[in-house]
Every structure is written in C-alpha cells, then in structure tokens.
Amino acid sequence: MKKIAKHNHENEEIIFTVLKGKMEIFLNETEKHILVPGDILYFDGVNFINGFALEDSEVSVTLIKK
C-alpha cells in the first residue's frame, strides 16, 4: 500500500489496523496519526481519511454498519 486518497464511509464505523510497515494517516486533514504494526485507529466513518505509507505497508480495514 502506498497511498490512501481522501474519502469517507458514512453510516459505518471504521477499524484501521497496520499489519506491516508504517503509515501516516490524517482524519479530516487535520488530525495526524503515525501508525506501526499493532496500532489500531477506530473512528466514525463520517470523518474523512487520507494518508500514505512511510514504509512498505499492509493494513486491515474493517467497516461496521451503524
């Protein structure tokens, strides 16, 4: 994974987990998170996410209907 374009998932909750590498993730373009393996970012899908890999990375994304 190299880049995540800005998008959202209304009506869902998101669980974003880094499995390998290092990711720089932004929520609503202002809230910055640096995530490494084992880190979990849980957020409401109404928020916009974008970001990119700082290293060769693999992630798991779970969408949960509200």
C-alpha positions in Angstrom: 0.0 0.0 0.0 1.4 3.4 -1.0 -1.4 6.0 -0.7 -4.9 6.4 0.6 -6.9 9.0 -1.3 -9.2 11.3 0.7 -12.6 9.6 1.3 -15.1 8.7 4.0 -17.6 5.9 4.8 -20.8 7.5 6.1 -23.1 5.2 8.2 -20.1 3.0 9.2 -17.6 2.8 12.0 -14.0 2.1 10.9 -11.3 -0.1 12.4 -8.0 0.6 10.7 -5.1 -1.7 11.7 -1.5 -1.6 10.5 -0.2 -5.2 10.0 3.2 -4.3 8.4 5.3 -1.1 7.9 4.5 2.4 8.9 1.5 4.6 7.9 0.9 8.4 8.2 -2.9 8.9 8.4 -4.9 12.0 8.5 -8.5 12.4 9.7 -10.3 15.4 8.3 -6.9 16.6 7.0 -6.0 18.0 10.5 -5.7 15.0 12.9 -2.4 13.2 12.2 -1.6 9.7 13.2 1.6 7.7 12.7 0.7 4.0 12.9 3.0 1.0 13.2 2.2 -2.8 13.3 -0.4 -3.5 16.1 -1.7 0.1 16.2 -5.4 0.4 15.8 -7.3 3.6 14.7 -11.0 3.4 15.4 -13.2 6.3 14.1 -16.6 7.3 12.8 -16.9 6.9 9.0 -18.4 10.4 8.7 -14.8 11.6 9.1 -12.6 11.8 6.0 -9.4 9.7 5.9 -6.3 10.1 3.7 -2.7 9.1 4.1 0.3 7.3 2.8 2.9 4.6 3.6 6.1 5.8 5.2 7.4 2.2 4.6 6.2 -0.8 2.6 3.0 -1.4 4.4 0.0 -3.7 4.8 -3.2 -2.7 6.6 -6.6 -4.3 7.5 -9.7 -2.2 7.4 -13.0 -3.3 8.9 -16.2 -1.4 8.2 -19.1 -1.8 10.7 -22.6 -0.7 9.8 -24.1 1.7 12.3 
